[in-house]
Amino acid sequence: MNPARATLQTDLRYALGFFALAAAFGLVLRSYPLFEIPFTYKYLVHAHSHLVLLGWVYLALQALIVSQWLPHVALSRAYRLIRTGVLVSLAGMLCTFPIMGYAPASIFFSTLFLFVSYAFLAFFLKHASREARHMPSYRLVRAGLWYMAASSLGPWALGAIMATLGPASIWYRMAVYFYLHFQYNGWMLMALAGLFLLLYEQNGSVLPESIFRPLFRLLHAGVILTFLLSTLWAGPPLAVHGVGALGALLQLVALGWLATWLSGQPLPAGLNPAARTMALTALALLAVKVLLQLLSALPGFTRLAVSFPDFILAYLHGTFLGVIGLLLFTLMAVWGLLNMGRAWLVLYLAGFAATEALLVYRGLCGWFGILPFAGTQEALWAGSLLLFAAVLWAWICSLQAATKP
């Protein structure tokens, strides 16, 4: 194995390890109604969310981006420093958030992570080849990285808001939602779209500029305008609902346009039946996600989501475990970085489907004013256990892959 690929495999092992830890924290959070847990619930929520966003998704995306666009500098001193900074900040957050939540130590490591992510953006812009810069895949990933940097305005604003308005201010929640929106709707989904398009480019299918340019503009408009949907809980004027709905509609148009073009291209090499199932499931969930965004612009649906948090939790889990997680696993499978069989996929999808169905069911029970069936919490815990087992299995597979030449 060449050194650059070994670095990639190491980073993916770390990413899957952090994902397994995040899944373990999720299982513990599901255990609170059932067992005595000697940890503060809110602190574990902070640890869980940071490990998913930064330990799993960010680290996996960074590794895949470097492997495809920057393999010639993957062993450079500058990139080694960036990798070290990412891992040190993640390790620091892992050790501090579960114990103290947001405190000076955890804030220090979170801030360190922001600076290191800026360094990676600059590194990517500097070292990508001239040939790659004109390709649609590169331009999508570059846009994603800029959205990542823009999302950090949310955390930077929190300090000033805390000092002047306090955590009870609506602007505190606005800053948090700004960060989350541009993280997963901007950075993560744009970068994944670029990586997924790269599979087709490597197979000889390049999206024509006449299609890509307007499609790119639709995606940008959709990402920016749908942020307004994250503000509807504050009761803004109906015009805000309309503009947010327009953003979701533009995303639907862009998604349908891209799907139409992809359907006419040969399938990428390496897209085996399991990888194809993951990709199709992720794309179907992405369509559902955008449709739900469009529906959320209706005032009745806004009140529904605000009143019953299980719906929001199902939406977030559907995005991170369904859309983003399955696309990441698809890319790893196609590029031969991780080989999980059909049994693994069945386990992962079973845990995902069970927890999503139960969260939606519990939200509907709250909406209609009926009690969930006895054992709903135990069933949710069992579904989370399946997910944890699947993620742990993937991490073990990554360790085994590292021992192969």
VENKARA-V335698 format. One record per residue. N is the residue number from 1. RES is the residue in one small letter. PSI is psi in radians with two decimals (* if undefined). Layout:
# VENKARA-V335698
n:N res:RES psi:PSI
n:N res:RES psi:PSI
This chain:
# VENKARA-V335698
n:1 res:m psi:2.26
n:2 res:n psi:2.73
n:3 res:p psi:-0.66
n:4 res:a psi:-0.72
n:5 res:r psi:-0.60
n:6 res:a psi:-0.68
n:7 res:t psi:-0.74
n:8 res:l psi:-0.82
n:9 res:q psi:-0.69
n:10 res:t psi:-0.78
n:11 res:d psi:-0.67
n:12 res:l psi:-0.60
n:13 res:r psi:-0.75
n:14 res:y psi:-0.79
n:15 res:a psi:-0.81
n:16 res:l psi:-0.56
n:17 res:g psi:-0.75
n:18 res:f psi:-0.62
n:19 res:f psi:-0.73
n:20 res:a psi:-0.70
n:21 res:l psi:-0.71
n:22 res:a psi:-0.71
n:23 res:a psi:-0.62
n:24 res:a psi:-0.75
n:25 res:f psi:-0.69
n:26 res:g psi:-0.71
n:27 res:l psi:-0.70
n:28 res:v psi:-0.71
n:29 res:l psi:-0.65
n:30 res:r psi:-0.31
n:31 res:s psi:-0.24
n:32 res:y psi:-0.74
n:33 res:p psi:-0.21
n:34 res:l psi:-0.53
n:35 res:f psi:2.88
n:36 res:e psi:2.09
n:37 res:i psi:2.11
n:38 res:p psi:0.68
n:39 res:f psi:2.71
n:40 res:t psi:2.17
n:41 res:y psi:-0.85
n:42 res:k psi:-0.65
n:43 res:y psi:-0.69
n:44 res:l psi:-0.57
n:45 res:v psi:-0.78
n:46 res:h psi:-0.78
n:47 res:a psi:-0.78
n:48 res:h psi:-0.87
n:49 res:s psi:-0.70
n:50 res:h psi:-0.66
n:51 res:l psi:-0.63
n:52 res:v psi:-0.92
n:53 res:l psi:-0.82
n:54 res:l psi:-0.71
n:55 res:g psi:-0.69
n:56 res:w psi:-1.16
n:57 res:v psi:-0.89
n:58 res:y psi:-0.87
n:59 res:l psi:-0.70
n:60 res:a psi:-0.75
n:61 res:l psi:-0.75
n:62 res:q psi:-0.77
n:63 res:a psi:-0.77
n:64 res:l psi:-0.68
n:65 res:i psi:-0.79
n:66 res:v psi:-0.73
n:67 res:s psi:-0.52
n:68 res:q psi:-0.52
n:69 res:w psi:-0.37
n:70 res:l psi:0.58
n:71 res:p psi:-0.43
n:72 res:h psi:-0.27
n:73 res:v psi:0.24
n:74 res:a psi:-0.37
n:75 res:l psi:0.13
n:76 res:s psi:2.77
n:77 res:r psi:-0.67
n:78 res:a psi:-0.76
n:79 res:y psi:-0.60
n:80 res:r psi:-0.66
n:81 res:l psi:-0.70
n:82 res:i psi:-0.82
n:83 res:r psi:-0.78
n:84 res:t psi:-0.74
n:85 res:g psi:-0.73
n:86 res:v psi:-0.85
n:87 res:l psi:-0.67
n:88 res:v psi:-0.77
n:89 res:s psi:-0.67
n:90 res:l psi:-0.75
n:91 res:a psi:-0.70
n:92 res:g psi:-0.74
n:93 res:m psi:-0.67
n:94 res:l psi:-0.65
n:95 res:c psi:-0.36
n:96 res:t psi:-0.74
n:97 res:f psi:-0.77
n:98 res:p psi:-0.40
n:99 res:i psi:-0.68
n:100 res:m psi:-0.06
n:101 res:g psi:-2.52
n:102 res:y psi:1.94
n:103 res:a psi:2.97
n:104 res:p psi:-0.72
n:105 res:a psi:-0.83
n:106 res:s psi:-0.62
n:107 res:i psi:-0.65
n:108 res:f psi:-0.84
n:109 res:f psi:-0.61
n:110 res:s psi:-0.70
n:111 res:t psi:-0.70
n:112 res:l psi:-0.73
n:113 res:f psi:-0.73
n:114 res:l psi:-0.81
n:115 res:f psi:-0.69
n:116 res:v psi:-0.65
n:117 res:s psi:-0.61
n:118 res:y psi:-0.70
n:119 res:a psi:-0.65
n:120 res:f psi:-0.70
n:121 res:l psi:-0.84
n:122 res:a psi:-0.69
n:123 res:f psi:-0.76
n:124 res:f psi:-0.82
n:125 res:l psi:-0.59
n:126 res:k psi:-0.67
n:127 res:h psi:-0.15
n:128 res:a psi:2.49
n:129 res:s psi:2.70
n:130 res:r psi:-0.64
n:131 res:e psi:-0.69
n:132 res:a psi:-0.53
n:133 res:r psi:-0.36
n:134 res:h psi:-0.12
n:135 res:m psi:2.50
n:136 res:p psi:-0.67
n:137 res:s psi:-0.79
n:138 res:y psi:-0.76
n:139 res:r psi:-0.57
n:140 res:l psi:-0.77
n:141 res:v psi:-0.74
n:142 res:r psi:-0.75
n:143 res:a psi:-0.71
n:144 res:g psi:-0.75
n:145 res:l psi:-0.63
n:146 res:w psi:-0.64
n:147 res:y psi:-0.62
n:148 res:m psi:-0.81
n:149 res:a psi:-0.71
n:150 res:a psi:-0.62
n:151 res:s psi:-0.46
n:152 res:s psi:-0.18
n:153 res:l psi:-0.52
n:154 res:g psi:-0.99
n:155 res:p psi:-0.67
n:156 res:w psi:-0.59
n:157 res:a psi:-0.41
n:158 res:l psi:-0.68
n:159 res:g psi:-0.82
n:160 res:a psi:-0.68
n:161 res:i psi:-0.75
n:162 res:m psi:-0.71
n:163 res:a psi:-0.49
n:164 res:t psi:-0.79
n:165 res:l psi:-0.42
n:166 res:g psi:2.87
n:167 res:p psi:-0.26
n:168 res:a psi:-0.17
n:169 res:s psi:2.57
n:170 res:i psi:-0.44
n:171 res:w psi:-0.43
n:172 res:y psi:-0.88
n:173 res:r psi:-0.64
n:174 res:m psi:-0.74
n:175 res:a psi:-0.70
n:176 res:v psi:-0.79
n:177 res:y psi:-0.57
n:178 res:f psi:-0.82
n:179 res:y psi:-0.87
n:180 res:l psi:-0.76
n:181 res:h psi:-0.88
n:182 res:f psi:-0.24
n:183 res:q psi:-1.04
n:184 res:y psi:-0.55
n:185 res:n psi:-0.47
n:186 res:g psi:-1.29
n:187 res:w psi:-0.98
n:188 res:m psi:-0.84
n:189 res:l psi:-0.60
n:190 res:m psi:-0.78
n:191 res:a psi:-0.72
n:192 res:l psi:-0.67
n:193 res:a psi:-0.72
n:194 res:g psi:-0.77
n:195 res:l psi:-0.68
n:196 res:f psi:-0.69
n:197 res:l psi:-0.56
n:198 res:l psi:-0.61
n:199 res:l psi:-0.72
n:200 res:y psi:-0.66
n:201 res:e psi:-0.70
n:202 res:q psi:-0.32
n:203 res:n psi:0.09
n:204 res:g psi:0.08
n:205 res:s psi:1.87
n:206 res:v psi:2.22
n:207 res:l psi:2.13
n:208 res:p psi:2.57
n:209 res:e psi:-0.58
n:210 res:s psi:-0.44
n:211 res:i psi:-0.73
n:212 res:f psi:-0.74
n:213 res:r psi:-0.92
n:214 res:p psi:-0.57
n:215 res:l psi:-0.74
n:216 res:f psi:-0.73
n:217 res:r psi:-0.69
n:218 res:l psi:-0.73
n:219 res:l psi:-0.77
n:220 res:h psi:-0.83
n:221 res:a psi:-0.71
n:222 res:g psi:-0.78
n:223 res:v psi:-0.79
n:224 res:i psi:-0.82
n:225 res:l psi:-0.58
n:226 res:t psi:-0.17
n:227 res:f psi:-0.55
n:228 res:l psi:-0.46
n:229 res:l psi:-0.42
n:230 res:s psi:-0.06
n:231 res:t psi:-0.03
n:232 res:l psi:-0.41
n:233 res:w psi:-0.39
n:234 res:a psi:-0.02
n:235 res:g psi:0.85
n:236 res:p psi:3.05
n:237 res:p psi:2.76
n:238 res:l psi:-0.44
n:239 res:a psi:-0.59
n:240 res:v psi:-0.69
n:241 res:h psi:-0.77
n:242 res:g psi:-0.75
n:243 res:v psi:-0.69
n:244 res:g psi:-0.71
n:245 res:a psi:-0.66
n:246 res:l psi:-0.73
n:247 res:g psi:-0.76
n:248 res:a psi:-0.66
n:249 res:l psi:-0.71
n:250 res:l psi:-0.68
n:251 res:q psi:-0.70
n:252 res:l psi:-0.74
n:253 res:v psi:-0.80
n:254 res:a psi:-0.75
n:255 res:l psi:-0.76
n:256 res:g psi:-0.69
n:257 res:w psi:-0.81
n:258 res:l psi:-0.73
n:259 res:a psi:-0.65
n:260 res:t psi:-0.75
n:261 res:w psi:-0.78
n:262 res:l psi:-0.62
n:263 res:s psi:-0.36
n:264 res:g psi:0.06
n:265 res:q psi:2.68
n:266 res:p psi:2.53
n:267 res:l psi:2.48
n:268 res:p psi:2.57
n:269 res:a psi:2.45
n:270 res:g psi:-0.03
n:271 res:l psi:1.41
n:272 res:n psi:3.01
n:273 res:p psi:-0.71
n:274 res:a psi:-0.78
n:275 res:a psi:-0.67
n:276 res:r psi:-0.71
n:277 res:t psi:-0.76
n:278 res:m psi:-0.79
n:279 res:a psi:-0.80
n:280 res:l psi:-0.68
n:281 res:t psi:-0.76
n:282 res:a psi:-0.74
n:283 res:l psi:-0.63
n:284 res:a psi:-0.74
n:285 res:l psi:-0.59
n:286 res:l psi:-0.74
n:287 res:a psi:-0.74
n:288 res:v psi:-0.73
n:289 res:k psi:-0.83
n:290 res:v psi:-0.64
n:291 res:l psi:-0.71
n:292 res:l psi:-0.64
n:293 res:q psi:-0.74
n:294 res:l psi:-0.77
n:295 res:l psi:-0.57
n:296 res:s psi:-0.28
n:297 res:a psi:-0.33
n:298 res:l psi:2.27
n:299 res:p psi:-0.64
n:300 res:g psi:-0.72
n:301 res:f psi:-0.58
n:302 res:t psi:-0.84
n:303 res:r psi:-0.63
n:304 res:l psi:-0.82
n:305 res:a psi:-0.70
n:306 res:v psi:-0.64
n:307 res:s psi:-0.49
n:308 res:f psi:1.62
n:309 res:p psi:-0.36
n:310 res:d psi:-0.56
n:311 res:f psi:-0.74
n:312 res:i psi:-0.72
n:313 res:l psi:-0.72
n:314 res:a psi:-0.69
n:315 res:y psi:-0.81
n:316 res:l psi:-0.76
n:317 res:h psi:-0.64
n:318 res:g psi:-0.62
n:319 res:t psi:-0.86
n:320 res:f psi:-0.73
n:321 res:l psi:-0.58
n:322 res:g psi:-1.24
n:323 res:v psi:-1.05
n:324 res:i psi:-0.82
n:325 res:g psi:-0.81
n:326 res:l psi:-0.62
n:327 res:l psi:-0.68
n:328 res:l psi:-0.79
n:329 res:f psi:-0.61
n:330 res:t psi:-0.82
n:331 res:l psi:-0.74
n:332 res:m psi:-0.69
n:333 res:a psi:-0.79
n:334 res:v psi:-0.68
n:335 res:w psi:0.16
n:336 res:g psi:0.49
n:337 res:l psi:-0.35
n:338 res:l psi:2.23
n:339 res:n psi:1.65
n:340 res:m psi:2.39
n:341 res:g psi:-3.07
n:342 res:r psi:-0.60
n:343 res:a psi:-0.70
n:344 res:w psi:-0.78
n:345 res:l psi:-0.71
n:346 res:v psi:-0.75
n:347 res:l psi:-0.82
n:348 res:y psi:-0.84
n:349 res:l psi:-0.58
n:350 res:a psi:-0.81
n:351 res:g psi:-0.73
n:352 res:f psi:-0.87
n:353 res:a psi:-0.69
n:354 res:a psi:-0.83
n:355 res:t psi:-0.69
n:356 res:e psi:-0.81
n:357 res:a psi:-0.71
n:358 res:l psi:-0.65
n:359 res:l psi:-0.78
n:360 res:v psi:-0.74
n:361 res:y psi:-0.78
n:362 res:r psi:-0.64
n:363 res:g psi:-0.71
n:364 res:l psi:-0.65
n:365 res:c psi:-0.76
n:366 res:g psi:-0.68
n:367 res:w psi:-0.79
n:368 res:f psi:0.01
n:369 res:g psi:0.60
n:370 res:i psi:2.75
n:371 res:l psi:2.38
n:372 res:p psi:2.79
n:373 res:f psi:2.66
n:374 res:a psi:2.29
n:375 res:g psi:0.11
n:376 res:t psi:-0.76
n:377 res:q psi:-0.70
n:378 res:e psi:-0.67
n:379 res:a psi:-0.69
n:380 res:l psi:-0.73
n:381 res:w psi:-0.74
n:382 res:a psi:-0.70
n:383 res:g psi:-0.71
n:384 res:s psi:-0.59
n:385 res:l psi:-0.71
n:386 res:l psi:-0.76
n:387 res:l psi:-0.79
n:388 res:f psi:-0.76
n:389 res:a psi:-0.69
n:390 res:a psi:-0.76
n:391 res:v psi:-0.69
n:392 res:l psi:-0.70
n:393 res:w psi:-0.77
n:394 res:a psi:-0.71
n:395 res:w psi:-0.74
n:396 res:i psi:-0.68
n:397 res:c psi:-0.65
n:398 res:s psi:-0.59
n:399 res:l psi:-0.70
n:400 res:q psi:-0.64
n:401 res:a psi:-0.52
n:402 res:a psi:-0.39
n:403 res:t psi:-0.12
n:404 res:k psi:2.51
n:405 res:p psi:*
